[in-house]
């Protein structure tokens, strides 16, 4: 019997940061819409800047992680407009991204004799242990590099209330960079906004 590393991977994109500026309603609907569009334009400008900085800082082996970095605007035409920067896809999954950002402790099989995983070129590899890695927090380097632009943005549209990715987003006992990660268990999967809502739903049943 072998523990498959592929079973440890989550498919969802990883949220690096989100901004939801506080926007007050104006005297008229037209004024409010105009303000929201101005905010959207500024958020897009900063989103493009941050994505470019992330791609410069992101370590590259195959380029899958770097190429998956992007931003999107949620709740357009609403005072709840939000900028979200994400990373990850089927080639560069959450376990790999968090392992690079925050480091990974070494691990070995819990009950099986070896770990089994399949490489991108289809080769099957067995190993008795996976070595730990040091953190390489490329996102925080990009975040710090865009600090001046972020301060300018805050002066123009107000409090940004950013929510950044953190190692504490995931309970250590089930962190995605540790053997035994259960991506389909809603009680312990990463605490993104979507998954927080899922957790609340399952706990209420």
Backbone as ProteinMPNN parsed JSONL, in Angstrom:
{"seq_chain_A": "XXXXXXXXXXXXXXXXXXXXXXXXXXXXXXXXXXXXXXXXXXXXXXXXXXXXXXXXXXXXXXXXXXXXXXXXXXXXXXXXXXXXXXXXXXXXXXXXXXXXXXXXXXXXXXXXXXXXXXXXXXXXXXXXXXXXXXXXXXXXXXXXXXXXXXXXXXXXXXXXXXXXXXXXXXXXXXXXXXXXXXXXXXXXXXXXXXXXXXXXXXXXX", "coords_chain_A": {"N_chain_A": [[0.849, -1.206, 0.0], [0.439, 2.286, -0.685], [0.795, 5.741, 0.111], [-0.683, 8.241, -1.751], [0.637, 11.144, -3.121], [-0.764, 12.758, -4.816], [-3.333, 12.784, -3.845], [-3.253, 14.649, -1.899], [-3.56, 17.143, -2.929], [-5.188, 20.245, -3.578], [-7.595, 21.629, -5.83], [-8.492, 24.201, -6.135], [-7.968, 27.704, -6.865], [-5.56, 29.797, -5.235], [-6.078, 32.375, -2.975], [-4.313, 35.281, -2.821], [-4.448, 37.944, -1.933], [-7.039, 40.251, -1.008], [-8.978, 43.175, -1.627], [-11.396, 45.293, -0.306], [-12.601, 48.204, -0.613], [-13.994, 50.799, 1.461], [-16.888, 52.231, 0.491], [-18.899, 55.002, 0.368], [-22.357, 55.746, -0.174], [-23.321, 58.151, -2.59], [-25.031, 61.34, -3.084], [-26.763, 61.008, -5.234], [-27.831, 58.312, -7.414], [-26.457, 58.279, -9.837], [-24.095, 59.644, -9.2], [-23.003, 57.882, -7.358], [-22.565, 55.596, -8.948], [-20.682, 56.644, -10.729], [-18.563, 57.106, -8.96], [-17.984, 54.486, -8.143], [-17.08, 53.398, -10.548], [-14.766, 54.879, -10.923], [-13.291, 53.972, -8.735], [-13.057, 51.284, -9.468], [-11.417, 51.493, -11.748], [-9.024, 52.41, -10.561], [-8.473, 50.273, -8.849], [-8.024, 48.252, -10.723], [-5.714, 49.207, -11.948], [-3.887, 49.05, -9.82], [-4.068, 46.31, -9.346], [-2.964, 45.203, -11.703], [-0.367, 46.174, -11.418], [0.489, 44.888, -9.038], [0.285, 42.198, -9.783], [2.23, 42.087, -11.805], [4.511, 42.612, -10.238], [4.47, 40.367, -8.568], [4.923, 38.348, -10.443], [7.503, 38.943, -11.189], [8.895, 38.365, -8.849], [8.3, 35.743, -8.273], [9.587, 32.476, -7.969], [10.901, 30.475, -10.634], [10.445, 27.446, -12.25], [9.052, 25.547, -13.974], [7.381, 27.508, -14.774], [4.677, 27.447, -14.364], [3.415, 28.317, -11.959], [4.055, 31.084, -11.886], [2.808, 31.941, -14.288], [0.185, 31.585, -13.628], [-0.63, 33.595, -11.967], [-2.911, 36.132, -11.332], [-5.411, 38.782, -11.461], [-8.746, 39.7, -10.41], [-11.883, 41.459, -10.618], [-14.426, 41.64, -8.345], [-17.964, 41.898, -7.665], [-18.699, 44.089, -9.307], [-19.917, 47.363, -10.202], [-21.026, 47.883, -7.753], [-21.125, 48.954, -4.304], [-19.703, 47.185, -2.909], [-17.511, 46.437, -4.307], [-14.615, 44.566, -5.134], [-11.165, 43.815, -5.184], [-9.325, 41.023, -6.141], [-6.494, 39.027, -5.904], [-5.05, 36.196, -7.255], [-3.506, 32.892, -7.373], [-2.357, 29.899, -8.938], [-3.305, 26.702, -10.371], [-4.337, 23.73, -12.143], [-1.835, 22.711, -12.642], [-0.135, 23.928, -10.873], [-0.635, 23.668, -7.758], [-2.365, 24.285, -4.608], [-0.94, 23.077, -2.482], [1.704, 23.062, -3.409], [2.171, 25.798, -3.82], [1.854, 26.985, -1.24], [3.859, 25.6, 0.063], [6.143, 26.686, -1.065], [5.884, 29.442, -0.417], [5.72, 29.462, 2.446], [7.417, 27.534, 3.326], [8.183, 24.054, 3.994], [7.776, 21.351, 6.127], [9.669, 18.346, 6.448], [8.342, 15.136, 5.541], [6.965, 11.812, 5.935], [5.541, 8.585, 5.029], [2.475, 7.821, 6.739], [1.178, 5.398, 7.419], [1.779, 3.669, 5.347], [4.463, 2.047, 3.458], [5.862, 3.623, 1.704], [5.838, 6.776, -0.086], [3.942, 7.693, -2.925], [3.99, 9.211, -6.081], [3.084, 10.877, -9.158], [4.915, 12.157, -11.811], [5.027, 15.146, -13.939], [5.616, 14.243, -16.479], [4.564, 11.754, -16.478], [5.907, 9.719, -15.134], [6.136, 7.342, -12.486], [6.947, 7.701, -9.138], [8.477, 6.47, -6.203], [9.068, 7.105, -2.793], [10.707, 7.115, 0.374], [10.684, 9.275, 2.025], [10.022, 12.804, 2.124], [11.929, 15.649, 1.824], [12.226, 18.61, 3.885], [11.623, 22.113, 3.092], [12.909, 25.471, 2.806], [11.275, 28.624, 3.487], [10.156, 30.764, 0.846], [9.077, 33.578, 0.397], [7.745, 35.009, -1.963], [5.487, 36.479, -2.505], [5.211, 38.392, -0.41], [7.467, 39.917, -0.887], [6.775, 41.093, -3.312], [4.519, 42.449, -2.448], [5.618, 44.299, -0.634], [7.17, 45.72, -2.432], [5.316, 47.157, -3.842], [4.339, 49.013, -2.113], [4.346, 51.864, -2.032], [2.641, 52.547, -4.17], [0.338, 51.438, -3.184], [-0.176, 52.993, -0.936], [-0.702, 55.433, -2.181], [-3.01, 54.701, -3.551], [-4.728, 54.213, -1.386], [-4.951, 56.792, -0.353], [-6.504, 57.934, -2.303], [-8.891, 56.47, -2.51], [-9.575, 55.656, 0.02], [-9.748, 53.569, 3.024], [-8.363, 50.391, 2.479], [-8.578, 47.87, 3.567], [-7.104, 45.279, 3.379], [-6.903, 41.714, 2.924], [-4.619, 39.365, 3.451], [-2.878, 36.423, 2.308], [-1.822, 33.979, 4.661], [0.27, 31.973, 6.772], [-1.149, 30.987, 8.89], [-3.696, 30.703, 7.908], [-4.56, 28.154, 7.513], [-5.253, 25.394, 9.588], [-2.561, 24.129, 11.5], [-2.441, 21.407, 12.006], [-3.541, 20.312, 9.777], [-2.372, 21.43, 7.582], [-1.825, 22.282, 4.118], [0.739, 21.724, 3.268], [1.653, 19.571, 4.607], [1.917, 16.109, 5.271], [-1.002, 14.155, 4.987], [-2.95, 16.0, 4.469], [-6.3, 17.0, 3.901], [-8.09, 17.873, 1.443], [-10.822, 17.824, 0.827], [-12.252, 17.985, 3.13], [-14.437, 19.956, 4.733], [-14.168, 21.107, 7.216], [-11.572, 21.708, 7.707], [-10.25, 22.736, 5.507], [-8.508, 25.37, 3.639], [-8.957, 28.729, 4.895], [-10.466, 30.51, 3.082], [-12.755, 33.05, 1.857], [-14.88, 31.757, 0.55], [-14.66, 29.13, 1.537], [-14.959, 29.541, 4.256], [-17.654, 30.195, 4.369], [-18.675, 27.732, 3.524], [-17.834, 26.123, 5.659], [-19.347, 27.189, 7.774], [-21.883, 26.5, 6.887], [-21.807, 23.642, 6.953], [-21.32, 23.233, 9.668], [-23.71, 24.103, 10.737], [-25.551, 22.224, 10.167]], "CA_chain_A": [[0.0, 0.0, 0.0], [1.214, 3.519, -0.76], [0.064, 7.001, 0.202], [-0.508, 9.004, -2.988], [0.746, 12.585, -2.923], [-1.769, 13.45, -5.615], [-4.544, 12.924, -3.056], [-3.089, 15.753, -0.964], [-3.62, 18.407, -3.656], [-6.468, 20.91, -3.791], [-7.653, 22.164, -7.182], [-8.916, 25.601, -6.154], [-6.951, 28.738, -6.891], [-5.218, 30.321, -3.916], [-6.26, 33.82, -2.87], [-3.154, 35.922, -2.208], [-4.906, 39.135, -1.215], [-8.26, 40.873, -1.513], [-9.266, 44.527, -1.149], [-12.771, 45.767, -0.437], [-12.613, 49.564, -0.074], [-15.264, 51.263, 2.022], [-17.435, 53.254, -0.401], [-20.151, 55.593, 0.837], [-23.299, 56.165, -1.21], [-23.379, 59.581, -2.852], [-26.375, 61.914, -3.015], [-27.594, 60.434, -6.294], [-27.384, 57.037, -7.951], [-25.478, 58.559, -10.883], [-22.835, 59.989, -8.55], [-22.471, 56.652, -6.756], [-22.058, 54.761, -10.04], [-19.455, 57.289, -11.205], [-17.515, 56.863, -7.974], [-17.63, 53.065, -8.195], [-16.279, 53.188, -11.759], [-13.445, 55.453, -10.659], [-12.623, 53.032, -7.831], [-12.715, 50.089, -10.249], [-10.265, 51.826, -12.582], [-7.843, 52.469, -9.705], [-8.192, 48.911, -8.39], [-7.435, 47.512, -11.842], [-4.343, 49.682, -12.121], [-3.038, 48.46, -8.782], [-4.053, 44.862, -9.563], [-1.976, 44.918, -12.743], [0.955, 46.45, -10.856], [0.833, 43.845, -8.081], [0.494, 40.951, -10.533], [3.539, 42.193, -12.443], [5.529, 42.468, -9.19], [4.46, 38.962, -8.148], [5.549, 37.525, -11.489], [8.955, 39.186, -11.136], [9.472, 37.764, -7.646], [7.969, 34.316, -8.171], [10.619, 31.573, -8.496], [10.428, 29.807, -11.849], [11.025, 26.183, -12.713], [8.319, 25.302, -15.219], [6.635, 28.727, -15.106], [3.236, 27.25, -14.152], [2.944, 29.193, -10.884], [4.155, 32.482, -12.335], [1.821, 32.227, -15.323], [-1.179, 31.479, -13.087], [-0.926, 34.763, -11.127], [-3.807, 37.072, -12.008], [-6.354, 39.466, -10.578], [-10.105, 39.855, -10.923], [-12.729, 42.4, -9.895], [-15.706, 41.064, -7.939], [-19.031, 42.838, -7.271], [-18.627, 45.307, -10.11], [-21.113, 48.221, -10.143], [-21.565, 47.789, -6.396], [-20.248, 49.535, -3.279], [-18.928, 46.058, -2.368], [-16.499, 46.092, -5.302], [-13.465, 43.932, -4.482], [-10.033, 43.35, -5.988], [-8.801, 39.749, -5.638], [-5.324, 38.52, -6.619], [-4.977, 34.762, -7.014], [-2.444, 32.128, -8.008], [-2.567, 28.455, -8.898], [-4.17, 26.01, -11.321], [-4.167, 22.278, -12.028], [-0.417, 22.385, -12.716], [0.529, 24.497, -9.706], [-1.744, 23.613, -6.812], [-2.197, 24.964, -3.327], [0.102, 22.467, -1.656], [3.0, 23.514, -3.904], [2.292, 27.24, -3.615], [2.088, 27.254, 0.178], [5.157, 25.039, 0.438], [7.167, 27.653, -1.464], [5.717, 30.687, 0.343], [5.907, 29.335, 3.891], [8.297, 26.42, 3.666], [7.5, 22.784, 4.228], [8.541, 20.414, 6.936], [9.792, 17.038, 5.834], [7.335, 14.174, 5.997], [7.075, 10.443, 5.448], [4.238, 7.916, 5.099], [1.926, 7.624, 8.081], [0.991, 3.96, 7.622], [2.35, 2.897, 4.237], [5.921, 1.909, 3.443], [6.465, 4.644, 0.855], [4.979, 7.737, -0.748], [3.878, 7.482, -4.376], [3.422, 10.313, -6.842], [3.294, 10.818, -10.596], [5.513, 13.396, -12.318], [4.302, 15.737, -15.064], [5.822, 13.458, -17.697], [3.918, 10.453, -16.335], [6.692, 8.735, -14.394], [5.704, 7.05, -11.119], [8.104, 7.72, -8.236], [8.252, 6.074, -4.816], [10.117, 7.602, -1.904], [10.433, 6.858, 1.788], [10.579, 10.536, 2.765], [10.161, 14.061, 1.388], [12.686, 16.588, 2.643], [11.647, 19.921, 4.119], [12.148, 23.223, 2.306], [12.854, 26.78, 3.445], [10.28, 29.537, 2.921], [10.562, 31.733, -0.174], [7.826, 34.332, 0.353], [7.803, 35.939, -3.077], [4.348, 37.397, -2.478], [5.481, 39.525, 0.47], [8.43, 40.783, -1.56], [6.0, 41.879, -4.272], [3.65, 43.315, -1.639], [6.439, 45.401, -0.133], [7.647, 46.506, -3.57], [4.221, 48.009, -4.328], [3.808, 49.74, -0.95], [4.096, 53.273, -2.37], [1.437, 52.6, -5.0], [-0.802, 51.108, -2.321], [-0.458, 54.178, -0.109], [-1.348, 56.394, -3.067], [-4.361, 54.189, -3.778], [-5.511, 54.423, -0.159], [-5.253, 58.224, -0.24], [-7.505, 58.322, -3.303], [-10.194, 55.797, -2.351], [-9.853, 55.352, 1.423], [-9.249, 52.342, 3.642], [-8.414, 49.248, 1.568], [-8.908, 46.668, 4.345], [-6.607, 44.092, 2.677], [-6.819, 40.407, 3.584], [-3.519, 38.68, 2.776], [-2.611, 35.034, 2.618], [-0.948, 33.803, 5.818], [0.47, 30.563, 7.123], [-2.182, 30.621, 9.865], [-4.986, 30.512, 7.252], [-4.884, 26.735, 7.559], [-4.815, 24.78, 10.842], [-1.289, 23.438, 11.334], [-2.637, 19.952, 12.02], [-3.979, 19.851, 8.468], [-1.867, 22.363, 6.57], [-1.669, 21.588, 2.837], [2.118, 21.332, 3.005], [1.993, 18.518, 5.561], [1.306, 14.84, 4.91], [-2.286, 13.948, 5.624], [-3.882, 17.074, 4.111], [-7.585, 16.499, 3.409], [-8.687, 19.023, 0.761], [-12.273, 17.73, 0.711], [-12.867, 18.069, 4.455], [-14.761, 21.377, 4.869], [-13.851, 21.623, 8.542], [-10.162, 22.03, 7.852], [-9.644, 23.287, 4.309], [-8.071, 26.751, 3.847], [-10.001, 29.648, 5.314], [-10.848, 31.566, 2.138], [-14.133, 33.469, 2.105], [-15.784, 30.713, 0.085], [-14.61, 27.975, 2.414], [-15.532, 29.926, 5.542], [-19.104, 30.032, 4.22], [-18.945, 26.291, 3.511], [-17.662, 25.62, 7.019], [-20.5, 27.603, 8.572], [-23.017, 25.712, 6.458], [-21.705, 22.282, 7.433], [-21.44, 23.218, 11.128], [-25.085, 24.403, 11.117], [-26.419, 21.081, 9.825]], "C_chain_A": [[0.88, 1.25, 0.0], [0.282, 4.71, -0.58], [0.339, 7.792, -1.069], [-0.457, 10.491, -2.698], [-0.32, 13.327, -3.707], [-3.068, 13.641, -4.842], [-4.462, 14.079, -2.073], [-3.367, 17.095, -1.615], [-5.044, 18.941, -3.743], [-6.453, 21.578, -5.153], [-7.947, 23.658, -7.213], [-7.728, 26.545, -6.244], [-6.762, 29.291, -5.489], [-5.351, 31.834, -3.928], [-5.068, 34.424, -2.134], [-3.555, 37.14, -1.388], [-6.219, 39.602, -1.821], [-8.422, 42.24, -0.87], [-10.755, 44.794, -1.327], [-12.845, 47.161, 0.18], [-13.99, 49.927, 0.472], [-15.761, 52.431, 1.174], [-18.783, 53.723, 0.141], [-21.044, 55.924, -0.356], [-23.283, 57.682, -1.344], [-24.837, 60.058, -2.826], [-27.307, 61.323, -4.06], [-26.993, 59.122, -6.761], [-26.299, 57.257, -8.996], [-24.109, 58.88, -10.286], [-22.169, 58.755, -7.931], [-21.862, 55.75, -7.821], [-20.745, 55.325, -10.571], [-18.295, 57.021, -10.256], [-17.038, 55.409, -8.018], [-16.749, 52.781, -9.411], [-14.879, 53.761, -11.606], [-12.628, 54.521, -9.763], [-12.192, 51.782, -8.594], [-11.478, 50.333, -11.111], [-8.979, 51.823, -11.762], [-7.466, 51.082, -9.185], [-7.544, 48.088, -9.494], [-5.982, 47.924, -12.057], [-3.423, 49.074, -11.069], [-2.956, 46.937, -8.951], [-3.02, 44.462, -10.603], [-0.557, 45.119, -12.215], [1.4, 45.338, -9.906], [1.085, 42.513, -8.784], [1.861, 40.961, -11.21], [4.661, 42.006, -11.431], [5.615, 41.02, -8.713], [5.166, 38.084, -9.171], [7.059, 37.737, -11.529], [9.595, 38.431, -9.981], [9.269, 36.252, -7.563], [9.098, 33.452, -8.734], [10.058, 30.752, -9.647], [11.191, 28.512, -12.077], [10.349, 25.803, -14.037], [7.586, 26.556, -15.686], [5.15, 28.626, -14.83], [2.684, 28.18, -13.073], [2.95, 30.647, -11.328], [3.048, 32.822, -13.326], [0.395, 32.188, -14.796], [-1.564, 32.681, -12.221], [-1.795, 35.74, -11.908], [-4.701, 37.779, -11.002], [-7.732, 39.465, -11.233], [-10.834, 40.887, -10.063], [-14.06, 41.721, -9.612], [-16.682, 42.184, -7.566], [-18.914, 44.171, -8.015], [-19.959, 46.049, -10.038], [-21.804, 48.135, -8.794], [-20.599, 48.451, -5.419], [-19.408, 48.454, -2.613], [-17.842, 45.601, -3.34], [-15.208, 45.635, -4.624], [-12.414, 43.538, -5.514], [-9.488, 42.082, -5.347], [-7.632, 39.321, -6.515], [-5.146, 37.056, -6.249], [-3.795, 34.137, -7.744], [-2.835, 30.658, -7.958], [-3.507, 27.954, -9.978], [-3.896, 24.516, -11.176], [-2.703, 21.856, -12.085], [0.358, 22.887, -11.496], [-0.522, 24.668, -8.616], [-1.367, 24.199, -5.459], [-1.06, 24.383, -2.496], [1.484, 22.949, -2.09], [3.217, 24.998, -3.625], [2.596, 27.571, -2.167], [3.43, 26.696, 0.648], [6.29, 25.987, 0.074], [7.085, 28.904, -0.591], [6.148, 30.546, 1.796], [6.875, 28.225, 4.306], [7.492, 25.164, 3.937], [8.364, 21.904, 5.11], [8.616, 19.077, 6.208], [8.715, 16.095, 6.345], [7.57, 12.817, 5.35], [5.711, 9.783, 5.555], [3.778, 7.73, 6.54], [1.755, 6.139, 8.38], [1.647, 3.113, 6.544], [3.867, 2.84, 4.324], [6.598, 3.002, 2.642], [5.397, 5.604, 0.35], [5.041, 7.503, -2.253], [3.333, 8.745, -5.032], [3.842, 10.194, -8.295], [3.823, 12.162, -11.065], [4.707, 13.915, -13.502], [4.469, 14.93, -16.354], [5.319, 12.025, -17.571], [4.699, 9.395, -15.587], [6.142, 8.569, -12.975], [6.932, 6.935, -10.235], [7.66, 7.314, -6.843], [9.399, 6.607, -3.968], [9.714, 7.362, -0.459], [10.238, 8.142, 2.585], [10.719, 11.723, 1.807], [10.846, 15.069, 2.302], [11.95, 17.916, 2.803], [12.289, 20.975, 3.233], [12.026, 24.52, 3.087], [11.819, 27.657, 2.749], [10.916, 30.461, 1.888], [9.324, 32.594, -0.462], [7.88, 35.421, -0.719], [6.631, 36.91, -3.063], [4.617, 38.603, -1.584], [6.528, 40.451, -0.126], [7.715, 41.676, -2.576], [5.098, 42.875, -3.554], [4.431, 44.536, -1.144], [6.916, 46.309, -1.269], [6.581, 47.456, -4.102], [3.609, 48.845, -3.207], [3.478, 51.19, -1.285], [2.824, 53.426, -3.197], [0.192, 52.321, -4.167], [-1.174, 52.284, -1.42], [-1.146, 55.259, -0.947], [-2.792, 55.989, -3.336], [-5.254, 54.457, -2.565], [-5.874, 55.894, 0.023], [-6.386, 58.627, -1.185], [-8.868, 57.678, -3.064], [-10.495, 55.399, -0.907], [-9.294, 54.015, 1.869], [-9.435, 51.154, 2.709], [-8.808, 47.95, 2.261], [-8.414, 45.393, 3.665], [-6.635, 42.844, 3.555], [-5.787, 39.592, 2.826], [-3.433, 37.214, 3.202], [-1.633, 34.955, 3.789], [-0.814, 32.32, 6.121], [-0.63, 30.08, 8.054], [-3.563, 30.473, 9.247], [-5.481, 29.074, 7.391], [-4.416, 26.156, 8.885], [-3.552, 23.951, 10.634], [-1.464, 21.926, 11.268], [-3.052, 19.42, 10.654], [-3.528, 20.795, 7.367], [-1.599, 21.626, 5.268], [-0.239, 21.223, 2.496], [2.594, 20.283, 3.999], [1.261, 17.241, 5.154], [0.003, 14.662, 5.668], [-3.308, 15.02, 5.306], [-5.15, 16.495, 3.477], [-8.341, 17.64, 2.726], [-10.198, 18.998, 0.689], [-12.989, 17.77, 2.057], [-13.169, 19.53, 4.759], [-14.42, 21.949, 6.234], [-12.422, 22.118, 8.645], [-9.501, 22.568, 6.592], [-9.357, 24.764, 4.489], [-9.217, 27.734, 4.05], [-10.196, 30.814, 4.338], [-12.296, 31.943, 2.431], [-15.119, 32.385, 1.703], [-15.829, 29.55, 1.058], [-15.108, 28.28, 3.817], [-17.049, 29.766, 5.491], [-19.485, 28.558, 4.212], [-18.85, 25.707, 4.916], [-18.868, 25.942, 7.881], [-21.734, 26.79, 8.207], [-22.979, 24.309, 7.036], [-21.853, 22.208, 8.962], [-22.889, 23.455, 11.576], [-26.024, 23.23, 10.862], [-26.528, 20.097, 10.998]], "O_chain_A": [[1.945, 1.263, 0.617], [-0.858, 4.704, -1.045], [1.5, 7.989, -1.425], [-1.382, 11.046, -2.105], [-0.739, 14.413, -3.308], [-3.832, 14.558, -5.141], [-5.469, 14.459, -1.474], [-3.408, 18.107, -0.917], [-5.989, 18.182, -3.956], [-5.405, 22.05, -5.594], [-7.679, 24.315, -8.219], [-6.634, 26.241, -5.77], [-7.675, 29.26, -4.664], [-4.795, 32.501, -4.801], [-4.836, 34.118, -0.964], [-3.059, 37.341, -0.28], [-6.482, 39.377, -3.002], [-8.05, 42.442, 0.286], [-11.306, 44.54, -2.398], [-13.124, 47.292, 1.371], [-15.013, 49.426, 0.005], [-15.136, 53.491, 1.14], [-19.693, 52.92, 0.344], [-20.56, 56.33, -1.413], [-23.239, 58.407, -0.349], [-25.753, 59.274, -2.577], [-28.501, 61.154, -3.809], [-25.813, 58.846, -6.541], [-25.324, 56.508, -9.041], [-23.083, 58.441, -10.805], [-20.948, 58.601, -7.972], [-20.777, 55.202, -7.63], [-19.804, 54.576, -10.832], [-17.179, 56.743, -10.694], [-15.84, 55.137, -7.939], [-15.788, 52.017, -9.321], [-13.912, 53.187, -12.108], [-11.438, 54.305, -9.992], [-11.087, 51.279, -8.39], [-10.595, 49.478, -11.193], [-7.959, 51.298, -12.208], [-6.284, 50.751, -9.09], [-6.622, 47.315, -9.237], [-5.124, 47.08, -12.319], [-2.316, 48.635, -11.382], [-1.902, 46.343, -8.727], [-2.284, 43.494, -10.411], [0.345, 44.339, -12.523], [2.547, 44.895, -9.958], [2.005, 41.783, -8.415], [2.571, 39.956, -11.192], [5.648, 41.327, -11.714], [6.709, 40.505, -8.481], [5.918, 37.18, -8.807], [7.809, 36.82, -11.863], [10.706, 37.916, -10.111], [10.002, 35.565, -6.851], [9.527, 33.672, -9.866], [8.885, 30.377, -9.639], [12.422, 28.491, -12.094], [10.996, 25.747, -15.082], [7.212, 26.661, -16.854], [4.42, 29.598, -15.029], [1.614, 28.765, -13.243], [1.959, 31.357, -11.161], [2.419, 33.874, -13.216], [-0.516, 32.702, -15.446], [-2.711, 32.777, -11.783], [-1.448, 36.13, -13.023], [-4.739, 37.411, -9.827], [-7.867, 39.259, -12.439], [-10.445, 41.151, -8.926], [-14.744, 41.276, -10.534], [-16.266, 43.283, -7.198], [-19.02, 45.24, -7.416], [-21.007, 45.434, -9.837], [-23.021, 48.293, -8.7], [-19.395, 48.506, -5.672], [-18.501, 48.762, -1.84], [-17.315, 44.497, -3.207], [-14.761, 46.247, -3.654], [-12.733, 42.998, -6.573], [-9.219, 42.059, -4.146], [-7.764, 39.259, -7.737], [-5.095, 36.711, -5.068], [-3.173, 34.756, -8.607], [-3.55, 30.224, -7.056], [-4.389, 28.678, -10.441], [-3.29, 24.087, -10.194], [-2.357, 20.767, -11.629], [1.391, 22.323, -11.138], [-1.212, 25.686, -8.559], [-0.216, 24.555, -5.207], [-0.302, 25.128, -1.875], [2.341, 23.215, -1.248], [4.312, 25.41, -3.24], [3.503, 28.355, -1.89], [4.062, 27.265, 1.538], [7.278, 26.091, 0.801], [8.103, 29.373, -0.082], [6.857, 31.404, 2.323], [7.117, 28.012, 5.494], [6.272, 25.211, 4.091], [9.556, 21.739, 4.855], [7.718, 18.729, 5.441], [8.233, 16.249, 7.467], [8.28, 12.698, 4.352], [4.797, 10.376, 6.128], [4.587, 7.51, 7.441], [2.133, 5.667, 9.452], [2.028, 1.97, 6.795], [4.477, 3.504, 5.162], [7.775, 3.292, 2.86], [4.207, 5.289, 0.357], [6.094, 7.151, -2.785], [2.323, 9.289, -4.586], [4.811, 9.512, -8.629], [3.24, 13.2, -10.75], [3.82, 13.229, -14.011], [3.588, 14.929, -17.214], [5.595, 11.182, -18.425], [4.211, 8.278, -15.418], [5.734, 9.544, -12.344], [7.851, 6.172, -10.532], [6.614, 7.745, -6.357], [10.559, 6.564, -4.378], [8.533, 7.4, -0.113], [9.694, 8.114, 3.689], [11.441, 11.653, 0.812], [10.394, 15.311, 3.421], [11.146, 18.295, 1.951], [13.371, 20.76, 2.687], [11.143, 24.659, 3.933], [11.521, 27.463, 1.571], [12.063, 30.884, 2.035], [8.615, 32.365, -1.441], [8.039, 36.602, -0.413], [6.751, 38.035, -3.549], [4.286, 39.727, -1.958], [6.482, 41.659, 0.109], [8.012, 42.866, -2.687], [4.935, 44.01, -4.002], [3.951, 45.667, -1.231], [7.05, 47.519, -1.089], [6.907, 48.455, -4.743], [2.486, 49.332, -3.337], [2.436, 51.696, -0.867], [2.024, 54.328, -2.952], [-0.872, 52.891, -4.409], [-2.354, 52.535, -1.174], [-2.067, 55.922, -0.471], [-3.689, 56.833, -3.346], [-6.401, 54.879, -2.713], [-6.965, 56.215, 0.495], [-7.139, 59.557, -0.895], [-9.896, 58.278, -3.381], [-11.566, 54.856, -0.634], [-8.473, 53.406, 1.183], [-10.534, 50.928, 2.203], [-9.315, 47.032, 1.617], [-9.218, 44.501, 3.393], [-6.42, 42.911, 4.765], [-6.032, 39.172, 1.695], [-3.854, 36.831, 4.293], [-0.721, 35.775, 3.895], [-1.679, 31.518, 5.768], [-1.006, 28.908, 8.021], [-4.519, 30.155, 9.955], [-6.685, 28.821, 7.384], [-3.277, 26.402, 9.281], [-3.48, 23.157, 9.697], [-0.727, 21.242, 10.559], [-2.936, 18.223, 10.39], [-4.203, 20.948, 6.349], [-1.189, 20.466, 5.294], [-0.007, 20.489, 1.536], [3.796, 20.123, 4.212], [0.105, 17.296, 4.737], [-0.084, 14.982, 6.854], [-4.427, 14.968, 5.815], [-5.079, 15.61, 2.624], [-9.153, 18.307, 3.369], [-10.816, 20.047, 0.507], [-14.208, 17.605, 2.114], [-12.239, 20.291, 5.023], [-14.388, 23.17, 6.393], [-12.087, 22.864, 9.565], [-8.298, 22.833, 6.602], [-9.905, 25.377, 5.405], [-10.292, 27.597, 3.466], [-10.1, 31.975, 4.734], [-12.987, 31.239, 3.167], [-16.082, 32.119, 2.422], [-16.904, 29.039, 1.374], [-15.62, 27.394, 4.501], [-17.661, 29.269, 6.436], [-20.486, 28.167, 4.811], [-19.684, 24.894, 5.315], [-19.359, 25.093, 8.626], [-22.533, 26.43, 9.071], [-23.985, 23.823, 7.553], [-22.43, 21.258, 9.491], [-23.262, 23.052, 12.678], [-27.174, 23.25, 11.3], [-27.214, 19.081, 10.89]]}, "name": "protein", "num_of_chains": 1, "seq": "XXXXXXXXXXXXXXXXXXXXXXXXXXXXXXXXXXXXXXXXXXXXXXXXXXXXXXXXXXXXXXXXXXXXXXXXXXXXXXXXXXXXXXXXXXXXXXXXXXXXXXXXXXXXXXXXXXXXXXXXXXXXXXXXXXXXXXXXXXXXXXXXXXXXXXXXXXXXXXXXXXXXXXXXXXXXXXXXXXXXXXXXXXXXXXXXXXXXXXXXXXXXX"}
